[in-house]
Amino acid sequence: MTADLSPTPIKSTSPGMRLLKQILRNRSAQFGGILLILLVFFSYAAPLITDKDPNKNKPSVALQAPSLEYPMGTDNVGRDNFTRFLYGGQLSLRIGLTGITLGALIGIALGLISGYFGGWLDSFISWFTDVLMAFPDILLALAIIAILGPGINNAMLAIGIAFVPSFMRLTRSSVLALREMTYIEAAKALGSSDARILVRHILPNSIRTLLVLITLGIGSSILAGAALNFLGLGAEPPTAEWGAMLNAGMKFVRQAWWLTVFPGLGIFLAVLSINLIGDAVSDAVAGTSIVAMQDKK
């Protein structure tokens, strides 16, 4: 018998898998991920957890303190606060996720176009972004709501537009650095179209830094959505939403603490879980970047 002297193939780990492994090993990401999964599960499993109607009034049990029958008490018209908390979580999380998704899609697209093509197009998009950045995020969202009118869809759109400048700026700076790379020049020489270069070469190499902004932005988006709903510019009564529930509970804060504590706790836990994951993603991106630089050396 002859020994097999063929070289053993070396298993290489892709940058994406390396990044994912670092995130999963992070204790903060583990805790934040479990917390977020629980919030999402209980919110979207509300019909299985409780058979109560979140909008059904029952004045005979109004402002009851937390008990076995009503774990989070009742509000001023006798609605079950626990049921409204679960259904409100669905809307709050959806507003945050949709808002940041809209902002990311629009901002990344503008950043790719601005950074890659340059010229008057870059100047115009940068000027437009500077105008948007002159306003704080929540103030810009309020201005957009004032133009479009209150409503859940308008609130999500306003939050998305408010996050466009951040994504545009970060994407543009990444594209400006990447478009001078040798492999981009090679792709142009081989006849690749601008759209193919942007989608196949530049965007994948920009996604790691954008991932940090997306992750941390979800928490900010949830806060912005809760703020708009707290001001009555999002969900309309009697729709259950954590920010709107906070607003309604403020009138009874002295006699019914549970009406503000529980929705406030929901917002706090949602933002905390996402920020913990975002910090882990940031550390992992920094770590993989250092490893990539060492590999090049």
N, C-alpha and C positions, 0 to 999 in steps of 0.2 A: 504494500500500500504506500502511496506517495502522499506526502503532506500537502495540503492546499496552501500555497504560498501567495495566493492572490491578496492584494491589499484589502483590509477591512474598510468598508465605506464609513466615512465620518458623518455623523448625524449633526447637521447644522440647525440651529434654532433661529427661526425668522425673527426679525425685530418686533413684529406684532405679538408673537407668542412670548417672547422674552418680556415685553412690556406687561402682558396680561399676567404672567407668573409673578412678577414683582408686585403687581397690584393685589393679587390674591393672597400673597404672603404677608401683606401689611395688616397689622392688628386693627388699625383705625378703619381700614377699608372693610375688614371682616365685620367689625361691630356696626359700622354704618350701613353695610349691605344688608345685614340681618334685620336691622331696624327699619330700613326702607322697604324690604320685602314684606315685613309684617304689616306696615302701614298700608301698602298697596293691596296686600291680600285681604285684610279686614275691611278696607274700603270697598273693594270691588266684589267681595263676598257678602256684602250687606244683605241682599235678599235671602241668603241662606242662614245668616246669623240672627236676623230679627224679621218678624212678620208684621211689624208696625209700619204705618204710613208716616213718613217724615213730615208731611204737611197736614196731617189730620188734627184738628183742634179738639180738645177735651177740657173745657173750662173747669170742670169739677176737680181736676187734679193739677191745676195751675200752680206753678212755683213750688213744687214738691222737691224736697232735698233728695240727694242720691239715696237709693234703697235697693233692695233685691229686685223689685219689680221695675224700677227705673234707675239703672246703675249710674247714670249721669244726671239724674233729676229731670225735671220738666221746665218748660219755659212759661212765659206769662199767659199763654193761651192753652196750656196743657199738652203741648207737643213733646214727645219723648226726645230728650236731648241726646241720648246715646244713638238712636236711629239717625237723627239729623247729623250727628258727628260723623257717622260712617258714610252717609251719602254725601255730606259736605266734603269729605276727604277726596271722593272721586272727582268732584269739580275743581277743587283747589289744585290737586296734582295735575289734572288735565290742562288747566289754564297755564300752570308753570311750564309744563313740557311743551305745549303747543307754542307758547310765546317764545321760548328760547329756540325752538326749531325754526320758526319763521325768521327770527333775527339771524340765526346761523346761515340759513339758506340764502337770504338776501345779501347779508354782509359778506359771506365767502364769495358769492358770485361777483359782487362789485369789486372786492379785493383782487380776485384773479384777473378780471378785465383791466382794472386800473394799473396793477403792478406789471402785467405782461405787455400790454400795448403801449402804455405811457402816452406822451404827447398831450394834446388838448383833452383827450378823454380822461387821462389820469388827473389833469388839473381840475376838470369839472367835477369828477367824482370826489376828489379830495376836498374841493371847496364845499360841496354839498354835505360831506361828512363833517367838516369843521362847523358848519351851521348847526347840524344836529347835536354835535358835542358841546356846543355853547350852553345847552340846557342840561341840567341833571336828569337822570333817567326817569324818575317819577314825575318830574315837572313836564318833561316832554310827553310822557304817556297821558298826563292830565290834559295837556293842550290838544292832543290828538282826539281824546275822548270828547273834549268840548266841541270839536269840529264834527266828529262822526255821530256823537250821541251815545248815551249809556247803553250797555248791553254786554253779554258775555263774549260774543264774537268780536265786538269792537274793542273790548278790553284786551283780548288775546292779540289782536292786530296791533294795538297801541304798544303793548309790552314788546312785541316782536320788533317794531320799528325803533323803539328806544334802545334795543341791543344791537342794532345794525352797525353803528359806528365802531364799536369795540371789535366786532368780527372783521369789518372791512379793514381797519388799521392793521390788525395782526396779520391778516392774510396778505395784504399788500406788502408789508415789510418782508414776509417770508418769500413771496414771489420775486421781489427785487433781488434777493440774494440768490435764489435758485436759478433764475433765468440766465445767469452768467456762467453756470456750471458747464463743464465740458460735454456731459451727456445730453444736455439740452441742445447745444450746438450740433452735436452728432445727429440728433433726431431731426433737426431742421435740414441738415445736409442730406439725410435719407429721404426727404420729401414728406415728412409727417406734417399733417395739418395743425394749425394753431389749436384747434379744439382738442385734438388727440394729445398734443403735448401738455395742455393744461390738465386734462382729465387723467391721463395715464402716467405722467411723469411729475408734474409740479404739485398737484393736489395731494397725491399719496405721501409725498415727502413733507408736506405742510401739516398733515393731519395730527401729528403727535402734539405739537404746540397748541393747535386748535382744540384738541380733546380736553386739555386742562380748562380752557375758557368755557367750553360747552358744559363740562361737569359742574364747575363752580357757578356758572350762569343759571343753572336750573334752580338752585336755591334762591338766588336773587330774583328770578322770575316768579317763584312762588310767593316771595315776600311782596313783590310789586303787585301781583294779582290780589293778594289778601288786602293790601292797602287800598287798591281801587274799589274792591268790594266793600271794604269797611266804610269808604266814603259814599257808598251807594251808587257807584258808577259802573258796576259790573252786573252781578246776579240780582235779579229783581225779586222782591218778596212774592211768595213764601219760599223761594228756592233755597235749599240748604247749601251753605258754603262757609268755610271757617271764618273768613274776614267779615262776611255779612252777619254771621252769628255773633262775632265779637261786638259789632256795632249794636245789634239788637240787645245784647246782654249788658251793655254799658248803662242802660237806663235803670237796671235793677242790681247793680254791682254791690250795693250795701246789703240787700236782703237776699240775693240769690247769687253767691259767688261762683257757683258751678257753671253759670251761663257764659262767663268769660274765661274761666280757668281752663276748661277742657278744649274749646276751640283754639285758645292761645297755645296750649300744650301741643296740640296737633301741628300747628304751624312751626313751633319750636323744634319738635322732633323731626319733622320733614326736612327742615333747613339744616339741622345738625347732621342728620344722616348723610345728606348729599355733600355737605362741606367736608365731612370726614373722608368720604370717597374721593372728593376733589383734591384734598391734600395728598392722599395716597397716589393719585394719578400724577400730580405734579412731581412728587418725589420719584416716582417710577420713570417718568419722562426724562427728568434730569439724570437719573442713573443710567438709563439706556443710551442717552446722548454721550455720556462720558465713556461708556463701553465702546460705542461706535467710533469715537475719536481714537481710542487706544487701538482698536482693530485696524484703523487706517494707518496708524504709525507702524 
